[in-house]
Amino acid sequence: MGGPYPSKTAGIGGIPTVTTDIPADAVFILVYVCFATTNMTIFQLNRRKNHKFIPSALLFGFCMARIVTLCLRIAWATSPHDVQLAIAAQIFVNAGILIVYIINLILAQRILRASQPRIGWNPILRAAYKFLYIGIFGALVMVITSVVLSVYTLNPHTRSTCRDIQLAAITYLLVFTCLPVVHTALAVLLPRSQDAENFGEGGMKSKLIIVTSSGCLCMLIAGFKAGITWEPPRPVTNPPWYDSKACFYVFNFTLEIILLCILTFTRIDKRFFIPNGSTKAGDYSRLSEESEQKTEHAMWYTSSQDPEKV
């Protein structure tokens, strides 16, 4: 054990440079700052109305993670021989997008529970969701551990084992990104349930389009990363086309910006909002009606006390 040792194999994006990467990273940082501000503003405004929508806060966290990622890449560009800085930058590139993967599954889960309550609220499926989220955390830990360990050893067997761990983790993430599309397919293809209900604003068709679109983009991002990881390693002096800077910025940050546009501008905080305390079939409609009745009662009480406040 020693090191850290610089990688002798090519990686996507290569080593960043001051002239090429810093201007591009600065532009992306500005965009992510705008989305972070927008989503936090939406979250806080909704919270004041007792309209708690956690995915908006998660999108804010995702944007902040991406800002850190790009700042690390800028720092790496100014110190290209700093191996520890390179490790941190690579880890953040792979870790940040996991938040969006989780958000997408949460939205798809709500669609399935509303359209097919018997399936969506099944106790076995609910337990499976917990294992899936634990698996995401486990995959992140596996990637971080294997990446760090691989640069602190020259042992071929250890490095081969680290690569196998990374392949397993990246493949799991690809499978995870496919689940939201599977949920929407079940909601559409299965016979309509007699207990089906709607939730949030807008119809179910618009919700299906949003989740399917974002799900396909997540599959594209995860599929590209899995594909290049499964390819045989190439020397750093002869990188393949898919390790170019163009592919790095397109299949990472550009597609993520499109995802943010879909999840932010379609106002998922209104379309996918469910009443607090929803734990079983029928709660989306029942608790929503109870909330509306409480609001109407409060307005009636206020107007009876002082009509000028209506």
Disulfide bonds with the S-S distance in Angstrom:
none
